[in-house]
Amino acid sequence: MPDYGHPIRFGTFITPVNRPPQQAVALAQRSEELGYDFATFQDHPYQAAFHDTWTLLSYIAARTERIGLSGNVLNLPLRQPAVLARSAASLDLLTGGRVALGLGAGAFGGPAVAMGAPDRTAGENVTALDEAIDVIRGIWDASERTPLRVHGEHYRVDGAKRGPAPAHDIPIWLGAYKPRMLRLTGAKADGWLPSLPYLQPGDVANGNALIDEAALTAGRDPREVARLLNVSGQEPASELLRLAVEDGVSVFIVMGDAPAAMQRFMDEVAPAIREGVERARAASGIGTDGIVRGAAALARRRPGIDYEDVPASLRAEAIEPGDRAHAAASANYLRGGSPGLILRPGSAAEVQDAVVYAARHMDVPLGVRSGGHGISGRSTNDGGIVIDLERLDGIELLDEAAGLVRIGPGARWIDVARTLAPHGLAITSGDYGGVGVGGLATAGGIGWFAREHGLTIDHLRAVEVVLADGSIVRATASEEPELFWAMRGAGGNFGVAVAFEFEAARTAEVGFAQFAYDAADTAAWIARFGEVMEQAPREVSGQFILGAPSPGRPAVGQVMLAVDAAEPERILEILQPFATVGPLLDQQVSVGTYDQVMGILYQDLPHQGRGEPVARSGLVAHLSEAFAADAVAMLATGASAFFQVRSVGGAVADVPADATAYAGRAAGFSVVALGSSAPRLDAAWAPLERHFDGMYLSFDTRTGPEVLERAFPPEHLARLRELKRRTDPTGLFRDNFYIEPAGEAASAAA
């Protein structure tokens, strides 16, 4: 029989006794210490001597760090499948993806019925399990926006809300022995989990045959079903090795609660199995990454991408259109997408592999994603490749006295703020904690303390970048200074940043104010806000938001302000002039740490953008009466439901305009409008253009050379094009905002 190519793993099968209460917990912790991959537990809720298995799993999850957890197997008739799905997804999210779902069909007779289980026949229980798998997977499919409906014979779900999505693709393992259960395993499950003491010689091979046949009938590859086996641990290593090599068993779960036996197995038996399988696979050429996609998944691959050429270092984490994780990984904050391949490197070396691979696919789009929050939506695409940097999320305080911090591009700013807060440090970084470090730190970064501390890029001291040729370079003011200049404001065009080093500022508690104003005289209100902000001390920065006017409802201006002061008297003194902006409808002022400010608006929700975002951006020196009048006229068209003005100026303007690629240093305010129709928003936005000098590219969804000319002065653009010619002459990095290489731009102009 075949070796199905899955990685060899080991687990323990622990009895969930509740006397003494901590025994099962200690055995799970010992399993983790010994290097087991899984700790599993039987599920007999009708046994008074046992812990409730799901409660035990949850408790053990909090007392361990790495080991996978599963029931072996859960008694489905006593666990309603929609609720079980949510329980599993919640625990998977809490543990960072450590849950497997082992399920059984039977209720185990009278005791289970006495506890309330339905009194079904064995055949009815198999039918119920079949239906339950559809319910469970349907609940997990949070990317599907329609309510879940499953109208089964035993389980009915009629309009249930989906979600939450688990942290990873939770495998469903079935404890199966009889032909019908084996066929269900092949058709729908991710693993077969019998116990060796219940099997006769030849049963594993015969079970494999039924599973494989059912998988093929269902349009699946038999390798999609992992083969697990509960064993006593007393079997000779040679017998278990035979089961691995000849029958494809890849997970051996050791039954019993003796710590000495658990250790002996890992010290003596497990290494023999691993080494024997490795030798057999080397001789036969069988792959060992365990990644199998069935015919249905393969049929969804997109043209132009060589999937067989994906580097080995990236295969385990790669997501294809046919994978269940694809829908959740495809969209970003505002834009829906359907990439042909999502690569998820976990190291700088793997980013190099991804870039080299992408360079062999110049005919398909390439997106680079850190947090996926960018308003422009350019970190996803349709049918192309996305390099997702989420796993590069390290945050390391290199020198507390100097405030030097090393941060991965996939970290979110809320995590950075929370890591630095206990040290009295902060980096001004946008206004929303869910934004990824990489996108903001290469674009500018207009944060809550921009007027006092400048842009985020003004605190960058070094950046490590993978260039288009796959090389990695470190750029600072003295090393690769031209690249360092460009990465601060135009970095998306020159490579993939894999690490940043920032100099954080010292900060104590800060004030945060939220005001709601009657903005009926909207033009006067906008102009007055601008006057007050420009006259205010640098300790305060902030923004206002206006929506489209609604008939019969007064205009309301929403203002949020951050004050870098800890004393309530000083905070109120700085905020007092803002009370003159207009009649106050509501106000709230609080004092807290910077990470708390970053968390006020933050919600840790999956990105579920749809369609194409439409956004326009501009930088303006002052909120003049003429600008305010044009802004009101724009809002009156209804083309924008979200109009935001952020304060800059102050420390931002202290930096010379030619010090970074970001050139809009003279601006006092950054303006952005979001809409749903590009033609309609463009028509309404056009009168405002006369007021602008520059724009913030991350807040604008337009593309083309005229957009670059708005964002960069001619001398900046010339430097950027020359650097592009030297570092990316073929235009690999072109799908954010494309800066043509110097020679190419000259030819186009001619």
C-alpha positions, -999 to 999 in steps of 0.1 A, spaced: 0 0 0 11 36 -6 29 61 16 7 91 14 36 115 19 25 132 51 50 143 77 56 118 105 41 130 138 33 117 172 7 123 199 -5 111 232 -40 97 241 -46 108 277 -75 96 300 -94 128 311 -98 116 347 -108 142 373 -92 126 403 -68 141 409 -80 171 389 -47 181 374 -34 147 363 -45 150 327 -31 185 326 3 174 338 4 146 313 -4 170 285 23 194 297 47 164 298 37 155 263 47 189 251 80 188 270 88 154 253 82 168 219 49 152 210 29 170 183 -5 163 198 -22 157 231 -56 140 226 -84 130 250 -113 106 249 -148 121 252 -174 104 274 -195 132 289 -217 106 306 -187 94 328 -188 111 362 -151 102 367 -140 122 337 -136 159 331 -157 174 303 -133 170 274 -139 204 258 -134 222 291 -103 202 297 -90 211 262 -96 248 268 -78 247 302 -48 227 288 -46 252 259 -39 279 284 -13 258 302 7 248 271 23 267 243 30 245 213 13 211 213 -18 204 192 -50 195 209 -79 173 200 -107 150 212 -101 114 203 -129 113 194 -157 137 204 -191 122 210 -210 141 184 -246 132 195 -239 150 227 -223 181 211 -245 202 188 -224 207 156 -229 244 151 -219 252 187 -191 227 184 -178 245 153 -178 278 172 -161 263 202 -133 248 180 -128 280 160 -126 300 192 -101 277 208 -81 277 176 -80 315 175 -70 316 212 -42 291 207 -29 304 174 -40 274 154 -34 243 176 -68 226 173 -78 194 155 -114 181 155 -116 144 161 -152 132 157 -171 100 162 -206 90 151 -218 68 179 -235 78 212 -222 47 230 -256 34 240 -277 38 271 -255 61 292 -253 87 264 -290 85 257 -295 90 295 -276 122 291 -299 134 264 -283 120 232 -308 110 205 -316 73 205 -305 66 169 -294 35 151 -258 32 140 -267 40 104 -286 71 116 -256 83 135 -234 80 104 -260 101 85 -260 126 113 -222 128 112 -222 135 75 -247 164 80 -227 177 110 -195 180 89 -214 203 65 -227 224 94 -192 227 110 -174 236 78 -203 260 69 -199 278 103 -161 281 98 -166 296 63 -167 332 75 -159 345 40 -193 334 28 -217 363 36 -249 344 31 -265 328 62 -258 291 66 -286 267 58 -283 229 61 -316 210 59 -306 176 70 -325 147 84 -309 151 119 -294 185 119 -311 217 106 -294 250 105 -316 277 90 -300 311 86 -272 308 111 -245 335 111 -211 322 100 -179 326 118 -156 331 134 -130 317 110 -105 295 128 -68 306 130 -59 278 106 -76 251 85 -88 229 114 -85 192 102 -115 169 109 -105 134 118 -130 106 120 -129 75 142 -141 50 116 -142 12 113 -172 1 93 -175 5 55 -200 34 55 -179 54 80 -148 47 60 -164 59 28 -175 91 46 -139 96 57 -127 94 21 -154 118 9 -153 145 35 -127 141 62 -91 152 66 -79 122 86 -88 86 96 -83 79 133 -89 43 143 -73 24 173 -49 -5 165 -62 -27 193 -96 -27 177 -82 -38 143 -75 -72 128 -45 -79 105 -52 -64 71 -78 -39 84 -56 -9 79 -49 -18 43 -86 -26 37 -97 6 53 -73 25 31 -87 9 0 -123 20 9 -112 55 19 -91 59 -13 -120 47 -35 -145 71 -18 -121 100 -21 -116 94 -58 -154 91 -63 -158 125 -45 -132 141 -68 -105 141 -41 -70 129 -41 -66 101 -15 -36 119 -2 -59 146 12 -68 122 40 -41 117 66 -39 83 82 -36 84 120 -35 55 144 -40 51 182 -14 26 194 -5 11 227 31 21 225 42 -14 233 43 -25 196 78 -32 181 92 -2 163 95 -24 132 57 -30 132 49 7 134 75 14 107 58 -11 85 24 6 91 40 39 81 59 27 50 33 2 36 0 15 49 7 53 50 2 59 87 18 92 94 5 100 129 10 76 158 -9 84 190 3 66 221 -24 54 245 -18 53 282 -10 76 311 24 65 322 50 93 319 79 68 317 63 50 288 56 82 270 93 92 273 105 57 263 84 59 231 99 93 222 134 84 231 135 50 213 105 43 190 98 76 175 133 82 162 134 47 146 101 54 128 113 88 115 146 75 103 131 44 87 105 65 68 131 90 58 152 62 43 122 46 25 111 80 11 146 88 -1 148 55 -19 113 59 -35 114 97 -42 81 103 -23 77 139 -13 73 147 24 57 181 26 23 166 32 6 191 9 -21 176 -13 -47 193 -34 -75 173 -50 -88 176 -85 -114 203 -75 -87 225 -60 -63 220 -89 -90 230 -113 -92 264 -96 -55 273 -103 -51 304 -124 -33 307 -157 2 321 -160 14 308 -126 38 279 -124 25 262 -92 49 233 -95 78 258 -94 69 273 -60 101 271 -38 101 243 -13 106 269 15 72 284 7 50 255 -2 38 246 33 23 281 39 13 289 3 -25 294 -3 -41 286 -37 -76 294 -50 -88 259 -42 -77 260 -6 -103 266 22 -81 294 36 -81 313 3 -113 333 7 -102 347 41 -67 355 28 -77 372 -4 -94 404 6 -79 434 23 -95 461 43 -114 478 15 -107 457 -17 -119 423 -26 -94 401 -45 -89 366 -58 -51 361 -61 -39 331 -80 -13 324 -53 -6 338 -18 29 332 -6 35 336 32 72 338 39 83 335 75 119 348 72 139 372 51 154 343 32 119 331 23 110 366 11 140 364 -12 127 331 -25 93 347 -30 107 377 -49 128 355 -72 98 333 -79 76 363 -86 103 377 -110 97 346 -131 60 356 -134 62 391 -149 30 386 -168 8 384 -137 2 411 -110 22 412 -79 10 425 -46 29 429 -13 9 429 19 18 436 55 -14 444 73 -38 447 44 -53 479 57 -41 503 30 -69 525 17 -56 521 -19 -62 484 -17 -32 475 -38 -20 447 -16 -43 422 -33 -52 414 -69 -71 392 -92 -52 362 -106 -18 373 -96 7 366 -68 6 382 -33 36 381 -10 19 382 24 43 394 52 20 387 81 43 361 96 72 385 98 58 402 128 87 403 153 91 433 176 125 435 194 137 463 217 174 466 207 184 494 230 159 507 256 180 537 266 182 548 230 147 537 221 159 516 192 134 490 181 135 464 154 102 455 138 90 431 111 68 444 83 39 421 93 36 435 128 6 457 134 10 491 150 -12 482 179 12 454 188 41 477 185 24 502 208 16 475 234 51 462 233 67 496 238 42 509 264 58 492 294 91 509 286 76 544 283 82 544 245 61 551 215 64 556 177 38 579 161 22 556 135 -11 564 118 -44 565 137 -55 529 136 -38 500 154 -47 474 128 -25 489 101 6 468 92 40 483 98 54 476 63 29 496 43 28 527 65 66 527 72 74 530 35 47 556 27 49 583 54 28 577 85 6 605 96 -1 597 132 -16 610 163 15 630 172 26 641 137 27 678 147 50 671 176 71 641 164 68 642 126 59 613 103 66 577 111 94 576 85 111 605 103 120 580 131 133 553 108 170 546 112 175 515 91 156 492 68 164 459 53 151 454 18 148 425 -6 154 440 -41 140 428 -74 170 405 -81 165 387 -48 194 403 -30 190 418 4 205 451 14 205 472 45 198 509 39 207 537 64 218 573 61 253 560 55 247 526 38 228 527 5 217 563 13 198 567 -19 177 536 -13 171 548 23 159 581 10 135 564 -14 121 539 10 108 568 31 79 577 10 81 556 -21 93 523 -7 67 501 -24 84 507 -57 119 494 -48 116 461 -29 101 443 0 111 456 34 117 427 57 129 446 89 128 482 102 147 499 129 130 529 145 140 553 172 110 555 195 102 586 215 97 588 253 61 592 264 41 590 295 3 592 297 -15 612 270 -48 628 266 -74 617 240 -105 638 232 -135 630 211 -158 659 202 -191 660 182 -200 694 168 -231 710 153 -215 718 119 -246 733 102 -224 761 89 -200 735 76 -177 759 56 -172 781 86 -167 751 109 -140 737 86 -121 770 84 -123 776 121 -110 741 129 -80 748 106 -73 781 124 -75 766 159 -53 736 149 -26 758 133 -25 780 164 -24 751 188 7 739 206 25 711 188 15 687 216 -19 683 200 -26 666 166 -58 651 153 -85 649 126 -120 656 117 -145 635 98 -176 647 79 -202 627 60 -225 635 31 -253 658 42 -286 640 50 -320 658 44 -336 668 76 -305 660 97 -280 685 109 -244 682 98 -222 667 126 -185 671 127 -166 644 145 -132 654 159 -105 633 175 -75 649 191 -44 634 209 -25 655 234 10 646 245 6 656 281 -2 637 312 -15 664 335 -53 670 332 -49 707 336 -25 709 307 -47 687 285 -77 709 291 -57 740 285 -46 728 251 -81 715 242 -100 747 254 -96 766 221 -112 737 202 -144 744 221 -147 775 199 -148 756 166 -186 752 169 -215 743 192 -205 711 210 -230 683 209 -209 657 228 -175 655 243 -153 629 260 -117 634 273 -97 606 287 -61 600 299 -42 569 291 -11 554 275 -3 557 238 -12 520 232 -46 526 247 -51 555 223 -41 533 194 -66 507 206 -96 531 208 -107 526 172 -91 492 167 -111 460 162 -94 427 155 -117 417 127 -110 398 95 -106 418 63 -137 414 41 -133 441 15 -155 438 -16 -151 455 -50 -127 483 -57 -121 511 -32 -124 547 -45 -103 573 -26 -88 607 -34 -61 625 -15 -45 659 -13 -22 679 8 -32 715 16 -13 743 35 -43 758 52 -81 752 55 -89 785 39 -124 798 34 -121 790 -3 -110 755 4 -138 750 29 -164 762 4 -152 738 -22 -152 710 3 -188 717 13 -198 717 -24 -181 684 -28 -199 669 1 -232 683 -12 -230 661 -43 -232 630 -21 -202 615 -40 -183 610 -7 -197 596 25 -164 599 43 -144 631 42 -114 632 66 -89 660 73 -58 651 94 -34 677 109 3 677 98 26 706 98 47 713 129 75 687 132 66 673 98 76 707 83 108 708 102 123 681 80 136 695 47 115 686 17 143 669 0 153 648 30 129 619 21 110 608 -9 79 620 9 79 656 -2 47 672 12 65 688 41 49 723 38 13 710 41 -7 717 72 -34 692 65 -39 659 47 -73 655 30 -90 623 19 -124 614 5 -139 579 0 -166 572 -24 -182 543 -43 -180 557 -79 -148 569 -94 -163 591 -121 -187 607 -96 -161 613 -70 -136 627 -96 -162 652 -108 -169 663 -72 -133 663 -62 -120 683 -92 -127 718 -77 -106 709 -47 -75 701 -67 -66 738 -71 -59 740 -34 -35 710 -32 2 709 -33 10 672 -33 -9 641 -21 -5 611 1 -3 581 -23 -15 555 3 -48 574 5 -54 576 -32 -66 548 -55 -57 565 -88 -28 553 -109 -8 567 -138 20 592 -144 -2 622 -136 -8 609 -101 30 605 -95 35 641 -107 10 653 -81 27 633 -54 64 641 -62 81 672 -73 101 669 -106 135 666 -88 121 639 -65 106 620 -94 139 622 -113 158 607 -84 132 579 -79 133 570 -116 170 568 -116 170 545 -86 143 524 -102 165 520 -132 193 507 -110 173 485 -86 142 473 -106 147 480 -143 122 454 -154 94 468 -132 88 438 -109 73 462 -83 48 479 -104 13 472 -88 14 497 -60 22 530 -78 45 524 -107 76 547 -111 90 541 -145 128 535 -147 147 566 -160 153 553 -195 118 540 -199 103 573 -188 124 593 -213 114 570 -241 77 573 -233 80 611 -232 97 611 -266 
